[in-house]
């Protein structure tokens, strides 16, 4: 574990992507699993100007851009079994699938929601069979909407209707959805209602599907799976809290909570840099360890190690970003990290790398996109389920 932590602390900038003509916040990043034959894996980035940008990962060379979403993007995901298909969800109530081999501005598949749906989160199951998107609350309802994603490439530009919805388990905006990395029927969702729900979607109805409900006591900003066989669930909150649960203990007398930190900014001493926010987490399989990524408003990135005893700072990556970091993607194959921020920069960090470019990007803090942030709700604590 120590060598892994040293490696993480030793990450250095290997590449900087060239910002687009219209600078924008980089809201979400995902990489394809496999490289193109004889080439590099691909990177997809969702931007605050409602565009999806695609790069080759090793050189961060810009390949193409897809616009025309007509709303704020709510994430980006490559298919697991086909590295040329990438999905993006939009606040206009659609999830679109693009074939990055094609420069055509038309998606190969559109998954349409119900008329009132505003999607703010989504994910694709590890088998690529199911797409699920989470909605903002409309009147009294917040939905998890599901589609059958099979045959995406067979029916170009066809529109798919939902298989169905879950509507009872959350009572506010569903801010995050994450399918299990190896069990295609398991999905976890988080909401501004503070609840983190684990479902087995193979079950016939929503009541039976709900395996577990955990309460983060705050609005959920990020979540994921961790631990051996990915039996643990963790989440971060909009007020920088952290919760970590062990689903393997559901049917035992043991408590399922591994760690609950009300404010990570107070518990992690990040030297003189401070810790202003959390971005998300990733599970390092080789080390068998969960790490969190946070940062400062001036672009420093803090790497934080999790144990049941508490959180500890592993290292700080400086000199890369000049503003808040909004997104990252960890690559276990070469132990590298991609980061994107409010300075419109896309950076690739590798252990012990030396930056190739001679000129450093000046500060590119963008003011026009501030309204694109995820809304943080002042949901009354009294109304939350205990």
C-alpha positions, -999 to +999 in steps of 0.1 A: +000+000+000+028+024+008+043+021-026+009+028-042+005+059-021+040+070-030+031+064-067+000+085-063+019+113-046+045+111-074+020+118-102+032+145-125+017+162-156+024+142-187+001+160-211-022+190-214-051+189-237-057+220-259-088+238-246-117+242-272-123+274-291-151+282-266-136+276-231-159+257-209-160+238-176-150+202-179-178+185-160-172+148-164-145+126-179-146+089-189-121+067-208-127+037-231-115+004-217-097-008-247-074+010-271-083+013-308-063-013-327-028+001-328-039+032-310-047+049-277-078+046-256-103+074-260-113+101-236-148+117-236-154+150-218-188+166-211-185+204-211-206+232-197-213+246-232-235+215-238-209+198-260-192+164-258-155+164-267-135+133-277-097+130-274-072+102-278-060+096-243-022+092-246-015+124-266-047+143-254-052+151-291-086+165-299-106+142-323-141+155-325-170+173-308-207+165-306-231+194-299-268+200-302-277+185-269-300+214-262-295+212-224-270+208-196-250+175-199-253+151-169-223+129-175-205+108-201-199+070-202-182+048-228-198+014-234-179-014-216-178-038-245-173-015-274-148+014-272-163+034-300-197+040-284-201+068-258-233+078-240-243+113-227-273+123-207-290+157-210-313+178-189-337+178-219-349+143-209-327+122-233-297+099-231-278+098-265-254+072-278-227+084-302-203+064-324-170+082-321-158+066-354-183+089-371-179+126-374-217+129-381-234+150-355-263+125-352-264+100-323-268+063-333-294+059-306-316+082-285-331+070-252-361+093-245-376+098-211-411+109-201-421+145-210-414+160-176-380+143-171-349+164-165-319+141-163-291+151-139-274+117-135-270+084-154-249+053-159-246+022-181-245-013-167-212-033-169-229-056-195-241-026-216-276-041-214-293-014-193-291+024-192-304+042-162-309+079-157-320+099-126-343+129-127-348+162-109-378+162-086-409+174-104-439+181-081-436+152-057-417+127-079-381+118-087-375+089-110-349+063-119-357+057-156-345+024-173-339+014-209-329-017-227-296-007-244-292-038-266-288-034-303-275+002-302-257-001-335-284-020-353-310+008-355-294+041-363-311+072-349-340+051-336-356+064-304-360+040-275-388+043-249-382+034-213-386-001-199-400+015-167-392+036-137-385+034-100-405+063-083-409+054-046-373+052-032-362+089-034-382+120-027-358+146-042-334+151-071-314+119-080-279+134-083-258+102-088-262+067-103-235+040-103-239+005-116-218-022-099-185-028-118-190-066-122-226-074-112-248-059-140-280-062-119-268-040-090-271-003-091-267+024-064-284+058-065-279+089-044-301+120-039-304+154-023-328+136+001-296+122+017-305+086+009-282+061-009-302+032-022-289-001-036-311-020-060-311-055-076-329-046-109-335-083-117-363-083-092-399-078-104-408-046-087-392-016-069-400-028-034-383-061-039-355-045-058-345-022-030-318-041-011-305-014+012-311+022+021-283+042+038-287+077+051-258+102+044-277+129+064-269+153+036-273+159-002-253+133-021-228+147-047-208+116-056-208+078-050-192+046-060-184+009-052-153-003-034-137-031-014-130-067-022-156-079-048-170-043-046-192-051-017-188-016-002-206+016-012-192+051-004-206+086-010-197+122-007-221+150+000-225+186-012-213+199+022-181+178+018-191+149+041-181+113+035-199+080+042-187+045+037-208+013+041-203-024+039-231-042+021-216-076+031-228-069+066-265-064+057-275-099+069-252-099+099-253-083+134-223-062+125-228-025+118-227-016+081-211+018+086-173+017+081-168+054+084-189+086+085-170+120+084-193+150+087-168+174+071-137+161+054-122+196+052-119+196+090-106+160+093-079+160+066-050+183+074-039+194+039-008+214+050-011+251+041-031+244+010-064+236+028-091+214+014-121+232-001-141+205-017-143+168-027-146+157-063-151+119-060-134+086-052-118+055-068-110+020-056-075+009-062-078-029-068-040-037-065-037-019-032-072-029-020-078+006-010-103+034-015-089+069-023-107+102-025-099+132-046-104+167-034-089+201-041-087+238-036-102+267-055-068+275-070-065+241-086-044+220-062-055+184-061-054+164-028-053+126-028-068+112+003-065+076+016-095+060+034-094+034+062-119+025+089-097+046+113-102+077+093-089+097+063-053+108+057-036+129+030-014+110+006-002+139-015-010+171-033-007+176-071+002+213-077+010+234-108-016+218-130-050+235-127-056+272-119-092+268-108-116+243-092-112+207-105-146+194-114-139+159-128-114+131-130-109+096-143-085+070-128-069+045-151-057+013-133-039-001-164-011+025-163-019+041-129-026+075-145-051+102-137-071+125-160-084+157-145-107+185-158-116+218-143-132+252-143-100+265-161-111+245-192-079+224-189-077+186-194-046+171-178-031+137-179-010+128-148+014+098-147+039+086-121+071+105-124+062+121-157+079+151-172+056+176-190+064+177-227+048+211-235+071+241-229+044+267-222+021+266-192-015+276-196-024+309-180-054+310-157-086+304-176-112+309-149-145+311-167-172+332-152-199+326-177-205+290-168-210+293-131-247+286-134-238+252-148-229+239-114-250+212-099-276+229-078-270+225-041-303+223-023-311+237+011-333+208+019-347+211+054-329+187+077-362+182+095-378+166+064-351+140+059-356+104+068-336+094+099 
